[in-house]
């Protein structure tokens, strides 16, 4: 019998299985059907349930579909009744698994917490947790399935995220370049990643379950255990280790090595675990030590070393040798470029010098120039320049040698060569010129004795004077070029000075020159050749007389130190220009007028003093006079 529709609650689909489904069973008698009131209660229960409730026939066609099912799947009840549940609501990939499970339910096995994916009307896949049981007729034969489902999609999504996060974390731990070790609250190892295996030379299988002390040098174990215990009582989640000094790990073979570490803690259900991230810093410390040593070598190098930016040319590093030679501090040099103390270069010429380095045409350039100190003095340098790549970019590196001594040596060598040439020349001149000069001098003196005519006598006297001058120059040349080796003996310098002043007494008086002597009361005896020392005094005194043609004061001093005697000769004459001071001992260099000096006197003086193991320096200012200072060693006896 069929029922006419009423406005009462929708009848249960399971009570009219033949009409909704395709059951082959004969229709039940009216007396066998559930009472209408019972059906209404059942309907109300279905509709008010907060879970998805679906009734299925034996062939899995939909017989029941409550409001929560409508909301969840998106289909109205009248749209799905009679449709195949498997094809309508399940993704194709999951159908076989669900059919197997539903078949077991029809055979009498209850299904509790069976999770399956479903497909909504909009095509979205969600996950339900089902509890399903079979429905029996009055003959206790299975006529369908009643399934109750809860949406667990958010939970499954969260679970998936957790699993992915755990897998991601496990991957990070496995692939991390730093060692990662986790210990429980008793400090037994629970995680030991691949980097830890390499660092400690121990496999994870061997390490897990072992106390962490196994990888800590024995002398550090008590302090380390205490550190972790104290940290565990704090509210901090992480902190670094070793702030007060380097900490050490110990490999499986007993080798100790420095490490850098940080520790974190987490509390799970009242049990704490600690994770330590470790980094072997052996190579870094070695590199830092090498860098420190290299920096110390650079800083203490006798060569001047400069590093300046490839673009701005401003100095990035200048070593101590360069700073001290130039007279600038590092703070001052940071705002300077090489052009600030290379007076021989302009921006354009310096750019031309750097161009082949920038283009790669040449790996380095080498040249000589001069540097200008902060005090405006200059010194010659040899420069090796190259372009290097640093961590901060490209920079020029200049290694510079102060070649002042080399230049002086070269100049001395050239002077020796000139002197050798001069000796050869002087010997030839003495032979080729000396003999004719002697003949001229002899004839002039002979005629001078025979004639009484004033004009003739005056002319002859001029000839005699000039021949004597030429002879004197020749003798000086010979004395300079072939100076005999001195015969040192104890000489009181006061005696040499007094004898020389006596010889020049008339000339000093004629030029209105006063002599002031300041002699030390201590011994002033030195080991020198007396004739050579007299020659030194005469040359210096005569130079002073020439410098004071209008009168002045000649000051002569003698002083003693522990191992030397210092002699000074100072005049109040016209002085020597600064640019001429460095050439004052050069052969044939003179500041006197033409015909009034040979330029050999001071050269002879310089040679004699050096021969006796002493030194001579000159200090002069134009208009302020000149002072020569001689240092001679005191005899050891």
SULHUJO-V939085 format. One record per run of one state. SS is the DSSP state (helix for helix, strand for strand, loop for the rest). FROM is the first residue (numbers start at 0). TO is the last residue. If there is no record, write none. Layout:
BEGIN
ss	from	to
SS	FROM	TO
SS	FROM	TO
END
This chain:
BEGIN
ss	from	to
loop	0	11
helix	12	19
loop	20	28
helix	29	31
loop	32	34
helix	35	47
loop	48	50
strand	51	56
loop	57	59
strand	60	64
loop	65	65
helix	66	72
loop	73	75
helix	76	79
loop	80	82
strand	83	83
helix	84	88
loop	89	90
helix	91	105
loop	106	109
strand	110	118
loop	119	123
strand	124	135
loop	136	140
strand	141	150
loop	151	151
helix	152	174
loop	175	177
strand	178	183
loop	184	186
strand	187	191
loop	192	192
helix	193	199
loop	200	202
helix	203	206
loop	207	209
strand	210	210
helix	211	214
loop	215	216
helix	217	231
loop	232	236
strand	237	240
loop	241	245
strand	246	249
loop	250	254
strand	255	267
loop	268	269
strand	270	279
loop	280	280
helix	281	299
loop	300	302
strand	303	308
loop	309	312
strand	313	317
loop	318	318
helix	319	325
loop	326	328
helix	329	332
loop	333	335
strand	336	336
helix	337	339
loop	340	345
helix	346	358
loop	359	362
strand	363	371
loop	372	376
strand	377	389
loop	390	391
strand	392	401
loop	402	402
helix	403	431
loop	432	432
helix	433	449
loop	450	452
helix	453	480
loop	481	487
strand	488	491
helix	492	502
loop	503	503
helix	504	509
loop	510	511
strand	512	518
loop	519	523
strand	524	527
loop	528	528
helix	529	546
loop	547	550
strand	551	559
loop	560	562
strand	563	570
loop	571	576
helix	577	580
loop	581	599
helix	600	610
loop	611	613
strand	614	620
loop	621	623
strand	624	632
loop	633	636
END
